[in-house]
Amino acid sequence: MALFGKKKEQQDNDFSEALAKLSAIADEAEKDPIARELHEETPVDGRLYGQEDKEALFERLKSGMARTRENFSAGLSSIFTASEIDDDFYDELEEFLIGADVGAVLTEEILDELRDRIKEKHLKNRAESRDLLIESIRTRMEAGENAYDFENKTSVVFVIGVNGVGKTTTIGKLSSKLSAMGKKVLVAGADTFRAAAEDQLKIWAERSGVSIVTGKDGQDPASVVYDACTAARARNTDVLIIDTAGRLHNKKNLMDELAKMNRVIDREFEAAHRENLLVLDATTGQNALNQAREFNEAAPLSGIILTKMDGTAKGGIAIAIQAQMGIPVKYIGVGEKIDDLQKFDADAFVKAIFDME
């Protein structure tokens, strides 16, 4: 797919033809989770990263998380409608939080803290304790002051995850945002076993105005990573983003391959700031925690990207991962447009799921 070095009019035609080619395998998407990643919309327009005001960002976040908000609001409203704080109150909250994918361990922690705060404040009415619950959840989700240091340092962003979670599309959106900030970005296609992944990454690179390094079909992914690190150093790249093949977290040989790539980055780009970002499908619920644990062993994670938050009516997994593993959620995807990949904001997230202004 020769997209490079052409005039804009021809680029636009090639872009349309490329998307049409990719859509030709749409019928296989339901049967092949790897192919499904290709069918997320690849938007070409979007506001500059960080340029839009917080109010507009919040409104889009709130809209994208409509199903999650409806679930939380309806469930909690019924719990807090009754007046008396009694054993039933805690039982109902426990059932609700576990059902929302918060998980049993974290639910118990939240309820223990809530009991202590209610006792401390001598509260008797359920409605009065709602804000205590919200604050307990919010404080467990802070990403930290240094969560996005990689934007202002020479960095390598290593993006990993299982099949079908949207890694390549997420990389495309992130590279576009960073490019819009004026950063010199290089993307590397280390998924050498799926030709469509390379095609998709090339489209994003062309539209985002960033450079790309790819390997040959079947090439050792670690050698592509080596070439990418060499190229990034030579070109004084600000951010190198590495795409990897989807892999099952319980397959030892695939996880060993991932660990090998991680070691190559450590060795060949030692001076770079490191970001190992795991892309998780929010709709998988508690299974996402198992994925995070396994991937963290192969390549110590610095952050999580939760995609398809608009496709789940639960949303508690965003709370569970950060609180239980100590790994911050750094981005969430609430749709298919470029602006729907947002930096994670604990305050905005809590306001969105609890339907607060």
CORLIN-V368089 format. One record per residue. N is the residue number from 1. PSI is psi in whole degrees, 0 to 359 (999 if undefined). NEAR is the number of other C-alpha atoms within 8 Angstrom. D_CENTER is the distance of its C-alpha to the mean C-alpha in Angstrom with 2 decimals. Layout:
n psi near d_center
N PSI NEAR D_CENTER
N PSI NEAR D_CENTER
//
This chain:
n psi near d_center
1 95 4 28.22
2 95 3 29.96
3 345 11 28.16
4 147 6 28.95
5 14 4 31.96
6 163 7 32.81
7 159 6 33.74
8 320 6 31.29
9 316 6 33.13
10 325 8 32.91
11 316 11 29.23
12 319 8 28.55
13 317 8 30.67
14 323 9 28.97
15 316 10 25.52
16 318 8 26.81
17 322 8 28.48
18 317 10 25.42
19 323 8 23.37
20 321 8 26.43
21 317 8 26.63
22 324 11 23.10
23 345 9 23.74
24 340 7 26.84
25 19 9 25.00
26 326 10 23.39
27 338 6 25.84
28 351 9 24.46
29 321 12 20.86
30 331 7 21.69
31 334 5 23.44
32 105 8 21.17
33 335 10 17.45
34 318 10 17.12
35 330 12 18.80
36 329 13 16.73
37 332 13 13.86
38 341 12 16.57
39 7 10 17.34
40 140 9 14.45
41 136 6 16.26
42 89 9 16.34
43 152 8 17.37
44 349 6 19.71
45 155 5 20.20
46 157 8 18.36
47 156 7 19.21
48 143 9 19.02
49 124 9 16.10
50 3 5 17.17
51 339 6 20.37
52 146 9 19.99
53 157 7 21.35
54 326 6 19.51
55 316 6 21.45
56 320 8 20.28
57 318 9 16.59
58 319 10 17.24
59 321 8 19.16
60 323 9 16.49
61 315 13 13.98
62 319 11 16.90
63 317 7 17.74
64 333 11 14.39
65 30 13 14.45
66 316 10 18.11
67 319 11 18.14
68 316 14 16.49
69 317 14 18.93
70 320 10 21.83
71 312 10 21.36
72 312 12 21.16
73 314 11 23.91
74 315 8 26.22
75 315 9 25.88
76 327 10 26.41
77 317 8 29.12
78 327 8 31.21
79 319 10 30.87
80 358 10 31.80
81 315 8 34.53
82 154 7 37.00
83 317 9 38.67
84 135 8 39.44
85 109 9 37.15
86 189 6 38.27
87 325 6 37.14
88 324 7 36.00
89 311 11 33.64
90 325 9 31.76
91 319 8 31.95
92 319 9 30.45
93 318 11 27.58
94 313 11 26.94
95 318 8 26.95
96 311 10 24.63
97 319 12 21.94
98 319 11 22.03
99 337 9 21.92
100 13 13 18.78
101 17 13 16.94
102 330 15 17.47
103 151 14 19.49
104 316 7 23.14
105 309 6 23.07
106 323 11 21.02
107 317 12 22.97
108 319 9 26.15
109 315 8 25.16
110 316 11 24.39
111 322 11 27.65
112 317 8 29.69
113 320 9 28.61
114 318 11 29.31
115 315 8 32.75
116 317 8 33.62
117 320 9 32.67
118 318 11 34.58
119 317 8 37.54
120 321 6 37.46
121 0 6 37.53
122 43 6 40.02
123 144 9 38.08
124 337 9 39.64
125 134 9 37.82
126 317 14 34.45
127 327 8 33.41
128 340 8 33.97
129 355 10 31.39
130 315 9 28.48
131 328 7 27.50
132 321 9 27.70
133 314 10 25.13
134 315 10 22.74
135 323 8 23.28
136 320 11 22.85
137 316 11 19.35
138 315 11 18.42
139 340 8 19.78
140 359 9 17.65
141 9 12 14.37
142 131 9 15.29
143 335 11 13.04
144 157 6 16.35
145 332 5 18.33
146 16 5 17.32
147 331 9 13.52
148 30 6 13.67
149 331 7 16.91
150 336 12 15.77
151 332 9 16.26
152 18 5 19.92
153 161 10 20.68
154 117 11 21.25
155 154 13 18.02
156 123 13 16.56
157 111 12 12.82
158 113 13 12.66
159 123 14 9.75
160 168 13 10.39
161 174 14 10.02
162 176 11 12.44
163 142 10 13.92
164 11 11 12.75
165 349 11 9.01
166 32 11 8.74
167 308 13 8.47
168 318 11 11.41
169 318 13 10.71
170 318 9 7.45
171 319 11 9.86
172 316 12 12.49
173 317 11 11.05
174 318 9 10.25
175 324 14 13.70
176 318 13 15.32
177 315 10 14.36
178 321 12 15.58
179 321 13 18.60
180 337 9 19.42
181 354 8 19.66
182 12 6 22.29
183 145 9 20.54
184 110 9 21.89
185 139 14 19.03
186 127 13 19.56
187 144 14 17.29
188 129 14 18.44
189 90 16 18.44
190 10 14 18.91
191 88 12 18.50
192 6 16 22.28
193 3 8 22.91
194 102 9 21.53
195 325 8 23.26
196 329 8 21.19
197 318 11 18.08
198 317 12 20.32
199 315 9 21.64
200 318 11 18.35
201 324 12 17.34
202 320 10 20.86
203 312 11 20.62
204 318 12 17.59
205 316 14 19.43
206 313 11 22.57
207 332 9 21.24
208 349 10 19.35
209 33 8 22.39
210 161 14 20.90
211 162 9 22.51
212 144 10 21.59
213 129 11 22.88
214 164 10 23.08
215 182 10 25.16
216 159 6 27.65
217 127 8 27.13
218 1 6 27.15
219 149 10 27.10
220 119 7 26.02
221 326 12 22.35
222 327 11 23.37
223 328 8 26.00
224 319 15 23.58
225 318 14 21.60
226 311 11 25.04
227 320 9 25.99
228 318 11 22.83
229 319 12 23.42
230 315 10 27.06
231 319 8 26.37
232 318 11 23.97
233 316 9 26.69
234 327 7 29.42
235 6 6 27.84
236 47 6 26.83
237 141 12 23.21
238 310 10 21.09
239 122 15 17.67
240 123 15 17.47
241 123 14 14.23
242 122 13 14.77
243 139 15 13.63
244 161 11 14.69
245 146 12 16.02
246 140 11 14.45
247 143 10 16.37
248 133 8 17.35
249 346 12 16.78
250 14 6 20.41
251 108 8 22.06
252 318 7 23.62
253 323 6 24.58
254 322 10 21.11
255 327 13 19.71
256 321 9 22.77
257 320 9 22.00
258 316 10 18.57
259 324 10 20.42
260 315 9 22.93
261 320 11 20.56
262 320 10 19.26
263 323 8 22.98
264 317 11 23.77
265 314 13 21.36
266 320 8 22.93
267 318 7 26.35
268 344 9 26.16
269 55 10 24.16
270 327 7 25.15
271 348 4 25.36
272 148 9 21.81
273 136 9 19.22
274 138 9 16.66
275 115 12 12.88
276 106 13 11.64
277 124 13 7.87
278 125 13 7.06
279 124 15 4.80
280 142 12 6.09
281 115 12 7.89
282 337 15 8.75
283 350 8 12.18
284 353 7 13.13
285 224 10 13.88
286 339 10 15.54
287 335 7 15.26
288 327 12 11.67
289 319 10 13.59
290 319 8 15.91
291 314 9 13.41
292 319 9 12.06
293 316 8 15.77
294 315 10 16.84
295 327 14 14.37
296 331 9 15.09
297 324 7 18.70
298 322 10 18.43
299 99 10 16.35
300 123 8 16.03
301 142 12 12.48
302 347 9 12.02
303 166 12 8.51
304 142 14 5.42
305 117 13 1.66
306 116 14 3.25
307 165 13 4.92
308 33 13 8.66
309 337 17 9.26
310 351 13 12.36
311 5 9 13.53
312 143 11 14.09
313 11 11 17.06
314 283 12 16.19
315 348 12 13.06
316 343 12 14.57
317 330 15 12.10
318 326 11 10.02
319 316 12 13.44
320 315 13 14.43
321 312 13 11.90
322 319 13 12.41
323 320 11 16.09
324 329 7 17.07
325 349 6 15.53
326 19 7 15.59
327 118 11 12.17
328 142 14 10.48
329 121 15 7.23
330 331 11 6.92
331 150 11 4.74
332 145 15 4.76
333 123 14 6.18
334 27 14 9.76
335 187 10 11.66
336 352 10 12.60
337 161 10 14.10
338 325 11 13.13
339 354 7 13.23
340 359 13 10.88
341 109 14 7.83
342 149 8 8.83
343 142 7 9.11
344 130 10 9.09
345 112 8 12.80
346 317 11 14.34
347 313 7 17.46
348 321 9 16.06
349 312 10 13.88
350 319 12 17.06
351 323 10 19.25
352 317 13 17.32
353 336 15 17.46
354 8 10 20.99
355 47 8 22.20
356 149 7 23.42
357 999 3 24.49
//
